[in-house]
């Protein structure tokens, strides 16, 4: 959410882990049926993405890392979002849902 009166831009999105590198390929501001992993790198918006003043915008992205088994996924990741209207990036810590490939904050 942009709680200010002027527009703010998302400049960078990173998924962080101490020993893994995640590639963020596509970024969306809406969910569409054609936003599938098979289309990775072919669709999506380039940054920056603008958030209008006093508005909320959901942003979706595809991130990937080559692993062999589900068990190789780390238990914790950090999501770092950099804005042009903030000096410091916003960081959310995420935990993997038990036995799943999804993470929650």
N, C-alpha and C positions, 0 to 999 in steps of 0.2 A: 504494500500500500504506500502510495505517495501522500503523505499527510501535509505536504507543503502546497502553496498556491501555484507554483510554476511547474512546468513539466520536468520530469527526471528521467534519465536514460539508464537502462541496464547495459553496461559496457562489457561485462565478462561473467561467465558462469563456469565454475570449476568444481569437480568432485575430487576431494583430496583424501589421500591415504599415505601413510609413511613409506610403503614399499610398492604400491601399485600406481600406474599411470592410467587415467581414464580419458578417453577421447570423447569430447562433446561434438557431435556432428550436425545435428539439426535442432533448431529452436523454434517453438511455435507459441503463438498467443491465442490459439484456439485448438480444440480437438476436432479432427476430421477423420472420416473413415479411411482416407488414403495415407494417413500418418502411420505407416507400418514399418517395422524394422527392415523389411525387404527393400524399402525405398531409401534406406539410410544414405545420406549424402546427396540425394537427388532433389529433395524438397525441403522446405523450411526457410526461415527468415534469417538474415544476417543481423548481427548486432551492430549498432545499438537498437534496442526496443524501447520505445517511449511509453512512459506512464504519465498520463495527464494529472495535473494537480488535483488533490483531494479525491482521487479515484484508486480503485483496486484493480489489478490485472493479474490473471493466472498465466503463468508461463510454464510450458512443458518442453522437455528436451530429451534427446536420445543420447545416452552415454554408453560407451562400450569398453570392455577390457577382455582380452583373450584369456580364458581359463578352461581347464579340462573338466572339472567337476563342480557341482553346486557347493560342495564343502570347502572349496578354495576361496569362495567369496568371504571377505572380511566381515567380522561381526559389527564393526563400526566404520562409518565414513563421515566426512564433513562436506557440506555444500557451502561454497563460498561464492557470493554474488557481489560484484563490484558495480557501483552506481557513480555517475558523474556528479551527483549532488551530495555525496558523502565522502569524507576524507578516508574513513576506514571501511573495508568491505564488511558485509553482513555475513556471519557464519552460523550455520545450523548444524548440529551434530545429529547423526541419524544412526539408528540401530537396526540390524537386519531382523526381520520377522523369522521366528524359529522355523528352520527347514524350508524357507522360501527364498526367492531371489529379489524380494522387495524390501524397502527400508522405510522406516517411519521416524518422525522427529519427536 
